Amino acid sequence: KAGVTQTPRYLIKTRGQQVTLSCSPISGHRSVSWYQQTPGQGLQFLFEYFSETQRNKGNFPGRFSGRQFSNSRSEMNVSTLELGDSALYLCASSLGALRGGPEQFFGPGTRLTVL
Amino acid sequence: AQTVTQSQPEMSVQEAETVTLSCTYDTSESDYYLFWYKQPPSRQMILVIRQEAYKQQNATENRFSVNFQKAAKSFSLKISDSQLGDAAMYFCAHRKSSGDKLTFGTGTRLAVRP
């Protein structure tokens, strides 16, 4: 099976712009979670989508949003970018069912730099 | 809320030796999962091992094993016969039995000396 894929791998944006990141989960996985990784704050949970519905949300401002499509692919959007949004954004997929495997499998990440 | 603490920012081990990475956590849940993830310089997060809280037996995966002490809320990772490819950042993570949110520790950077 192909792993989790994320596009693009690298992005450079300027303050005030918006950005969309994409994540394709492992085939058959219905849950997609997003995490932000920075040197200062470590790994922080953004949100989780399951069957096109946001099931869980972390403590991030409303500038961070996401969605999931019927094929389980997910996108994450950040509007009005700030310097502090520079980070590695990781996507993870899992079966998502309560009695399915609990493991999350991560993609390679998107490195976002805000200038 | 769950918290995960890794008190060792950096560790070093001689190739072929054994090293143990520490992790403690706090949760009010009785049913949950614990994981160790490895993040090499490529930044790809790789699952190393998982432990179900309801299982008393410690999980093992080849050279990797855990010491799970539920009452003490401790979950350490032992790497035996360390190899150069084991050099990476290691993260301990907690997940409730319901929901997919992972709560991570701050990580331990492991160096392997040849």
HADDOCK unambig.tbl for C-alpha pairs under 7 A between the chains (distance, minus, plus):
assign (segid A and resid 42 and name CA) (segid B and resid 106 and name CA) 6.02 0.50 0.50
assign (segid A and resid 43 and name CA) (segid B and resid 104 and name CA) 6.29 0.50 0.50
assign (segid A and resid 45 and name CA) (segid B and resid 101 and name CA) 6.72 0.50 0.50
assign (segid A and resid 96 and name CA) (segid B and resid 100 and name CA) 6.97 0.50 0.50
assign (segid A and resid 98 and name CA) (segid B and resid 98 and name CA) 6.11 0.50 0.50
assign (segid A and resid 106 and name CA) (segid B and resid 45 and name CA) 5.74 0.50 0.50
assign (segid A and resid 107 and name CA) (segid B and resid 44 and name CA) 6.63 0.50 0.50
assign (segid A and resid 108 and name CA) (segid B and resid 43 and name CA) 6.63 0.50 0.50
assign (segid A and resid 108 and name CA) (segid B and resid 44 and name CA) 4.74 0.50 0.50
